[in-house]
Amino acid sequence: MLTKDLFRKPKNELETSAKERKSNKVNIPDELFINCPSCRKTQLKADINESCGICPSCGHYYKIGARARLEMIADKKSFTEHDAKLTAVNIISFPEYDEKIEKARKESRECEAVITGVCKIGGYPCAVFVMEPRFIMGSMGSIVGEKITRVFEYATKKHLPVIGYTVSGGARMQEGIISLLQMAKVSGAVKNHSDAGNLYLTVLTNPTTGGVTASFAMLGDIIIAEPNALIGFAGPRVIEQTIRQKLPANFQRAEYLLKTGFIDDIVGRREQKAYLARVLKIHSGGRS
């Protein structure tokens, strides 16, 4: 049977529609590339990882995991983890919280939203806690508070400085008032650590908000932040609706907080290890 397409010549590339050309493109696996949310350029994930999670084109800071941060700052093979098996339970039987915890464990490959322990930075010993953004956005629950409290108590006993990396959406609502109690609990441990004459330095990363900001994140003797990190208690829209005023440009970003005296310095990710080592050296009097 003859059809109208029998004697039609195949289309060349110029005659092919844009839709047809698009369908003939090579299918590149998504896991190899990432689109920068700032400059919109497509980058190899390997290049991002090699540049400490910073976009090579525009300098945008990607969120990175807690263990990646520890690799960046801790001397090789010096980190010893504390309380690795502590993990959250559904204390108040909050609906679907068990499923959320299980999902967070799989996504982050961690038991909880903070890693604690001891290490050396530039040869100087310290205690350390690093919050994990992939575990329910680093939210502060009872186990987060317990682990950070324990590392401060250990540091107080051993006369060690504490370096803390914060990233959090605030208190974990699935644990109700118990999560809010962690603010006072950790703050008390920080006070005891300080009264014993020990140093506490916090590194605020994007975002550090809610109950974490309202407690231990802002209690450091020295408070530094990564460039353009969002730091605050309530969100800017909530504040504007409450005070019925337009907030200044760049409000709650690290640069604005440095200008207004809320933090002491802004330190790029690549320079943080050297900065921390220098502070630890000064605090120890040069004794490693």
VEXDREN-2710 file (C-alpha; in Angstrom, 1 decimal):
% VEXDREN-2710
k/r/px/py/pz
1/MET/0.0/0.0/0.0
2/LEU/1.4/3.4/-1.0
3/THR/1.6/6.2/1.6
4/LYS/2.3/9.8/1.2
5/ASP/5.6/9.5/3.0
6/LEU/7.0/6.8/0.7
7/PHE/9.0/9.1/-1.6
8/ARG/9.8/11.8/1.0
9/LYS/13.5/12.4/1.5
10/PRO/14.7/12.2/5.1
11/LYS/15.1/15.6/6.7
12/ASN/18.6/17.1/7.2
13/GLU/19.6/18.8/10.4
14/LEU/18.5/22.2/9.3
15/GLU/15.0/21.0/8.5
16/THR/14.6/19.1/11.7
17/SER/12.4/20.9/14.3
18/ALA/13.9/22.1/17.6
19/LYS/11.9/19.5/19.4
20/GLU/13.3/16.7/17.3
21/ARG/16.9/18.0/17.7
22/LYS/16.4/18.1/21.4
23/SER/15.3/14.5/21.6
24/ASN/18.5/13.4/19.8
25/LYS/20.9/15.0/22.3
26/VAL/23.1/12.8/24.4
27/ASN/21.5/11.9/27.7
28/ILE/24.0/12.9/30.4
29/PRO/23.4/11.4/33.9
30/ASP/22.2/14.0/36.4
31/GLU/24.6/12.7/39.0
32/LEU/27.6/13.9/37.0
33/PHE/26.6/17.6/36.8
34/ILE/24.9/20.2/39.0
35/ASN/23.4/23.6/38.1
36/CYS/24.6/26.4/40.2
37/PRO/21.6/28.2/41.9
38/SER/23.5/31.5/41.7
39/CYS/25.1/31.8/38.3
40/ARG/22.9/29.0/36.7
41/LYS/26.0/27.4/35.0
42/THR/26.3/23.7/34.8
43/GLN/29.3/22.3/36.6
44/LEU/30.9/18.9/37.0
45/LYS/30.2/17.7/40.5
46/ALA/33.8/16.5/40.7
47/ASP/35.0/20.1/40.1
48/ILE/32.7/21.3/42.9
49/ASN/34.0/18.7/45.3
50/GLU/37.7/19.6/44.4
51/SER/37.0/23.3/45.1
52/CYS/35.6/22.6/48.7
53/GLY/32.0/22.9/47.6
54/ILE/32.5/26.3/46.0
55/CYS/31.2/27.1/42.5
56/PRO/34.3/27.7/40.3
57/SER/32.4/30.3/38.2
58/CYS/30.7/32.6/40.7
59/GLY/32.0/31.5/44.2
60/HIS/28.6/30.3/45.4
61/TYR/28.9/28.1/48.6
62/TYR/27.1/24.8/48.3
63/LYS/26.0/23.0/51.5
64/ILE/28.4/20.2/52.4
65/GLY/28.2/17.3/54.8
66/ALA/29.6/17.2/58.3
67/ARG/32.3/14.7/57.5
68/ALA/33.4/16.7/54.4
69/ARG/34.0/19.6/56.8
70/LEU/35.9/17.5/59.2
71/GLU/38.2/16.3/56.4
72/MET/38.8/20.0/55.5
73/ILE/39.8/21.2/59.0
74/ALA/41.1/18.2/61.0
75/ASP/44.7/16.9/60.7
76/LYS/44.8/13.6/58.8
77/LYS/43.8/10.6/60.9
78/SER/43.5/12.8/64.0
79/PHE/39.7/12.7/64.5
80/THR/38.1/10.4/67.0
81/GLU/34.3/10.4/67.1
82/HIS/32.2/10.5/70.3
83/ASP/28.7/9.0/70.8
84/ALA/28.4/7.8/67.2
85/LYS/25.5/5.5/67.8
86/LEU/23.2/8.0/69.6
87/THR/20.1/8.6/67.5
88/ALA/16.7/10.2/67.9
89/VAL/13.5/8.3/68.9
90/ASN/9.9/9.4/68.6
91/ILE/9.6/10.6/72.2
92/ILE/6.1/12.2/71.9
93/SER/4.8/9.9/69.2
94/PHE/4.7/12.6/66.6
95/PRO/2.9/11.4/63.4
96/GLU/5.3/10.2/60.7
97/TYR/8.4/11.2/62.7
98/ASP/9.8/7.6/62.6
99/GLU/9.6/7.7/58.8
100/LYS/11.3/11.1/58.7
101/ILE/14.2/9.9/60.9
102/GLU/14.7/6.8/58.8
103/LYS/14.7/8.9/55.6
104/ALA/17.2/11.3/57.1
105/ARG/19.5/8.4/58.1
106/LYS/19.5/7.1/54.5
107/GLU/20.1/10.6/52.9
108/SER/22.8/11.7/55.3
109/ARG/24.3/8.2/56.2
110/GLU/24.5/9.6/59.7
111/CYS/22.6/8.6/62.9
112/GLU/21.9/12.2/63.9
113/ALA/22.2/15.8/62.8
114/VAL/25.6/16.4/64.5
115/ILE/29.0/14.7/64.7
116/THR/31.1/15.2/67.8
117/GLY/34.6/14.2/68.9
118/VAL/38.2/15.4/69.3
119/CYS/40.9/16.1/66.7
120/LYS/43.9/18.2/66.0
121/ILE/43.9/21.3/63.8
122/GLY/47.4/22.4/62.7
123/GLY/48.8/20.2/65.4
124/TYR/46.7/21.7/68.2
125/PRO/44.2/19.5/70.0
126/CYS/40.5/20.5/70.4
127/ALA/37.0/19.1/70.8
128/VAL/34.7/19.6/67.8
129/PHE/31.1/19.4/66.8
130/VAL/29.8/19.7/63.2
131/MET/26.2/19.9/62.3
132/GLU/24.8/17.8/59.4
133/PRO/22.5/19.7/57.0
134/ARG/21.2/16.6/55.3
135/PHE/19.7/15.2/58.5
136/ILE/16.3/17.1/58.8
137/MET/18.1/20.3/57.9
138/GLY/20.4/20.1/60.9
139/SER/17.4/20.6/63.3
140/MET/18.1/20.5/67.0
141/GLY/16.4/17.6/68.8
142/SER/17.2/15.9/72.1
143/ILE/20.1/13.8/70.8
144/VAL/21.7/16.8/69.1
145/GLY/21.5/18.7/72.4
146/GLU/22.8/15.7/74.3
147/LYS/25.8/15.1/72.0
148/ILE/26.9/18.7/72.0
149/THR/26.5/18.9/75.8
150/ARG/28.6/15.8/76.2
151/VAL/31.4/17.2/74.0
152/PHE/31.5/20.4/76.1
153/GLU/31.6/18.4/79.3
154/TYR/34.4/16.3/78.0
155/ALA/36.3/19.4/76.8
156/THR/35.8/21.0/80.2
157/LYS/37.2/18.0/81.9
158/LYS/40.2/17.7/79.5
159/HIS/40.8/21.5/79.3
160/LEU/40.2/21.5/75.6
161/PRO/39.0/24.4/73.3
162/VAL/35.8/23.6/71.4
163/ILE/35.3/24.4/67.7
164/GLY/31.7/24.3/66.6
165/TYR/30.2/24.3/63.1
166/THR/26.5/25.2/62.9
167/VAL/24.0/24.7/60.2
168/SER/20.3/24.4/61.2
169/GLY/16.7/25.3/60.6
170/GLY/16.2/25.5/64.3
171/ALA/14.6/23.4/67.0
172/ARG/13.0/20.1/65.8
173/MET/9.3/20.5/66.0
174/GLN/8.6/16.8/66.1
175/GLU/10.1/16.7/69.6
176/GLY/8.1/19.6/70.9
177/ILE/9.2/21.3/74.1
178/ILE/12.0/18.7/74.6
179/SER/13.8/20.2/71.6
180/LEU/13.5/23.7/73.0
181/LEU/15.0/22.5/76.3
182/GLN/18.2/21.8/74.5
183/MET/18.9/25.5/74.1
184/ALA/19.2/25.9/77.9
185/LYS/21.0/22.5/78.3
186/VAL/23.7/23.2/75.8
187/SER/24.1/26.9/77.0
188/GLY/24.7/25.7/80.5
189/ALA/27.4/23.3/79.3
190/VAL/29.0/26.2/77.3
191/LYS/28.9/28.4/80.5
192/ASN/30.7/25.8/82.6
193/HIS/33.3/25.3/79.8
194/SER/33.9/29.1/79.7
195/ASP/34.1/29.4/83.5
196/ALA/36.9/26.9/83.4
197/GLY/38.9/29.2/81.2
198/ASN/38.5/27.4/77.9
199/LEU/38.0/28.7/74.4
200/TYR/34.9/28.3/72.3
201/LEU/34.9/29.3/68.6
202/THR/31.8/29.0/66.4
203/VAL/31.7/28.9/62.6
204/LEU/28.2/29.8/61.3
205/THR/27.3/28.4/58.0
206/ASN/24.3/28.8/55.7
207/PRO/21.7/28.7/57.2
208/THR/22.0/29.1/61.0
209/THR/18.6/30.0/62.3
210/GLY/16.0/29.5/65.0
211/GLY/16.8/28.0/68.4
212/VAL/20.4/27.2/67.4
213/THR/21.1/30.9/66.7
214/ALA/19.3/31.8/69.9
215/SER/21.5/29.6/72.0
216/PHE/24.9/28.0/71.5
217/ALA/25.7/29.3/68.0
218/MET/26.0/32.9/69.3
219/LEU/27.8/32.0/72.6
220/GLY/31.3/31.6/71.1
221/ASP/34.2/33.7/72.4
222/ILE/35.0/34.1/68.7
223/ILE/32.2/33.9/66.2
224/ILE/33.0/33.7/62.5
225/ALA/30.9/32.9/59.5
226/GLU/31.1/31.8/55.9
227/PRO/30.5/34.4/53.2
228/ASN/26.8/35.2/52.5
229/ALA/25.6/32.8/55.2
230/LEU/22.0/33.4/56.4
231/ILE/22.1/33.9/60.2
232/GLY/19.1/34.8/62.3
233/PHE/16.3/33.7/64.6
234/ALA/13.1/34.4/62.8
235/GLY/12.9/34.8/59.0
236/PRO/13.0/38.3/57.4
237/ARG/9.4/38.0/56.2
238/VAL/8.2/37.2/59.7
239/ILE/10.1/40.2/61.1
240/GLU/8.8/42.6/58.4
241/GLN/5.2/41.5/59.1
242/THR/5.8/41.9/62.8
243/ILE/7.4/45.4/62.9
244/ARG/5.6/46.5/59.7
245/GLN/8.9/47.9/58.3
246/LYS/11.1/47.1/55.3
247/LEU/14.3/45.5/56.4
248/PRO/17.7/46.7/55.1
249/ALA/19.2/45.1/52.0
250/ASN/21.2/41.9/52.7
251/PHE/19.6/41.7/56.2
252/GLN/20.6/38.6/58.2
253/ARG/23.5/37.8/55.8
254/ALA/27.0/37.4/57.3
255/GLU/28.3/40.6/55.7
256/TYR/25.5/42.7/57.4
257/LEU/26.1/41.0/60.7
258/LEU/29.8/41.7/60.6
259/LYS/29.1/45.4/59.8
260/THR/26.7/45.6/62.8
261/GLY/28.9/43.8/65.2
262/PHE/27.1/40.5/65.7
263/ILE/30.0/38.4/64.4
264/ASP/33.8/38.8/64.5
265/ASP/34.9/37.8/61.1
266/ILE/34.0/36.2/57.7
267/VAL/36.4/33.5/56.7
268/GLY/36.3/31.6/53.4
269/ARG/36.0/27.8/53.4
270/ARG/39.5/27.3/52.0
271/GLU/41.1/29.5/54.7
272/GLN/39.3/28.1/57.7
273/LYS/41.8/25.5/58.7
274/ALA/44.7/28.0/58.8
275/TYR/42.5/30.5/60.6
276/LEU/41.4/28.0/63.3
277/ALA/45.0/26.7/63.7
278/ARG/46.2/30.3/64.3
279/VAL/43.5/30.9/66.9
280/LEU/44.3/27.6/68.7
281/LYS/48.0/28.4/68.7
282/ILE/47.4/31.8/70.3
283/HIS/45.1/30.3/72.9
284/SER/47.5/27.6/73.8
285/GLY/50.5/29.9/73.9
286/GLY/52.1/27.9/71.1
287/ARG/52.0/24.6/73.0
288/SER/50.7/21.8/70.7
END
